[in-house]
Amino acid sequence: MEIKLTAEHITLGQLLKITDFIQSGGQAKYAVKELHISVNGEPENRRGKRLYCGDVIVIEGKQFTLI
């Protein structure tokens, strides 16, 4: 699935909310520890990780590409 950025970057926590993996930003702290997440093929567990155009994020087997 492609997600269009409206800013230079978003954080992993924001992406989790946009993709409905969490309901509020406060849940991101726990979600990044419990969900299987990779950014550009590397495991990631920082909710503040900055994501940019071209990044490929896989959350629980679902792939998202930022455009």
Residue frames as qw, qx, qy, qz and C-alpha x, y, z in Angstrom:
[[0.000, 0.891, 0.454, 0.000, 0.00, 0.00, 0.00],
 [0.420, 0.332, -0.014, 0.844, 1.31, 3.46, -0.85],
 [0.274, -0.810, -0.411, 0.317, 1.02, 6.35, 1.59],
 [0.372, 0.686, 0.097, 0.618, 1.50, 9.89, 0.32],
 [0.468, -0.385, -0.343, 0.718, 3.50, 12.16, 2.61],
 [0.085, 0.914, 0.294, 0.266, 2.33, 15.74, 3.05],
 [0.315, -0.909, 0.267, 0.057, 5.45, 16.73, 5.01],
 [0.286, 0.684, -0.671, -0.011, 9.17, 16.01, 4.69],
 [0.325, 0.125, -0.922, 0.168, 8.87, 13.07, 7.07],
 [0.716, -0.482, -0.083, -0.499, 6.61, 11.31, 9.58],
 [0.225, -0.471, 0.799, -0.298, 7.47, 9.20, 12.60],
 [0.277, -0.026, -0.953, -0.116, 6.88, 5.49, 12.95],
 [0.085, 0.330, 0.737, -0.584, 4.34, 6.26, 15.68],
 [0.398, 0.428, 0.003, -0.811, 2.39, 8.50, 13.30],
 [0.402, 0.221, -0.748, -0.480, 2.46, 5.79, 10.63],
 [0.097, -0.149, -0.962, 0.207, 1.07, 3.24, 13.08],
 [0.253, 0.450, 0.499, -0.696, -1.85, 5.57, 13.75],
 [0.394, 0.424, -0.337, -0.742, -2.45, 6.38, 10.06],
 [0.416, 0.157, -0.839, -0.314, -2.54, 2.66, 9.22],
 [0.737, -0.367, -0.072, -0.563, -4.93, 1.89, 12.12],
 [0.663, 0.061, -0.696, 0.269, -2.51, -0.40, 13.99],
 [0.262, -0.276, -0.601, 0.703, -3.08, 1.84, 17.02],
 [0.038, -0.808, -0.567, -0.156, -5.91, 4.17, 18.04],
 [0.177, -0.984, 0.005, -0.011, -3.88, 6.87, 19.82],
 [0.409, 0.733, -0.452, 0.302, -0.32, 8.12, 19.88],
 [0.464, -0.601, 0.538, -0.366, 0.08, 6.92, 23.45],
 [0.955, -0.010, 0.270, -0.122, -0.23, 3.32, 22.31],
 [0.640, 0.687, -0.337, 0.066, 2.80, 3.66, 20.00],
 [0.171, -0.677, 0.669, -0.253, 5.26, 3.10, 22.85],
 [0.677, -0.144, 0.689, -0.218, 3.89, -0.39, 23.45],
 [0.828, 0.504, 0.135, -0.206, 3.04, -1.21, 19.83],
 [0.442, 0.746, -0.499, -0.001, 6.63, -0.84, 18.59],
 [0.253, -0.466, 0.818, -0.222, 7.74, -3.38, 21.20],
 [0.649, 0.086, 0.696, -0.293, 5.02, -5.93, 20.42],
 [0.749, 0.610, 0.119, -0.231, 4.50, -5.67, 16.64],
 [0.718, -0.062, 0.436, 0.538, 6.94, -7.08, 14.08],
 [0.283, 0.939, 0.068, -0.185, 8.11, -3.93, 12.26],
 [0.671, -0.124, 0.319, 0.657, 10.89, -3.42, 9.73],
 [0.233, 0.910, -0.004, -0.343, 12.00, -0.28, 7.91],
 [0.463, 0.733, -0.472, -0.160, 13.87, -0.85, 4.65],
 [0.832, 0.170, -0.527, 0.037, 14.52, -4.45, 5.67],
 [0.298, 0.257, -0.665, 0.635, 15.90, -3.65, 9.15],
 [0.414, -0.578, -0.693, 0.123, 14.00, -4.39, 12.39],
 [0.036, 0.433, -0.102, 0.895, 12.76, -1.20, 14.06],
 [0.433, -0.556, -0.692, 0.156, 11.36, -0.54, 17.55],
 [0.200, -0.255, -0.220, 0.920, 11.69, 3.25, 17.95],
 [0.216, 0.748, 0.620, -0.094, 8.36, 5.06, 17.71],
 [0.007, 0.882, -0.028, -0.470, 10.18, 8.31, 16.90],
 [0.540, -0.073, 0.606, 0.579, 12.04, 6.84, 13.91],
 [0.306, 0.623, -0.079, -0.715, 11.75, 9.35, 11.06],
 [0.612, 0.284, 0.705, 0.219, 10.36, 7.94, 7.84],
 [0.085, 0.561, -0.267, -0.779, 10.91, 9.59, 4.45],
 [0.743, 0.510, -0.087, -0.425, 9.70, 9.23, 0.86],
 [0.581, 0.482, -0.650, -0.081, 10.88, 5.95, -0.60],
 [0.211, -0.320, 0.838, -0.388, 11.00, 4.11, 2.72],
 [0.675, -0.113, -0.628, -0.370, 9.40, 0.68, 2.78],
 [0.319, -0.318, 0.650, -0.612, 7.85, -0.31, 6.10],
 [0.582, -0.138, -0.761, -0.250, 6.50, -3.76, 6.90],
 [0.369, -0.278, 0.533, -0.709, 4.20, -4.04, 9.92],
 [0.633, 0.033, 0.694, -0.341, 2.95, -7.51, 10.83],
 [0.510, 0.155, 0.779, 0.331, 3.48, -8.67, 7.24],
 [0.347, 0.844, 0.408, 0.015, 1.70, -5.69, 5.63],
 [0.552, -0.019, 0.186, 0.812, 3.92, -3.54, 3.41],
 [0.097, 0.941, 0.265, -0.184, 3.65, 0.25, 3.16],
 [0.585, 0.169, 0.182, 0.772, 5.67, 2.48, 0.83],
 [0.069, -0.782, -0.230, 0.576, 5.95, 6.21, 1.45],
 [0.486, 0.447, 0.432, 0.614, 5.59, 8.35, -1.67]]
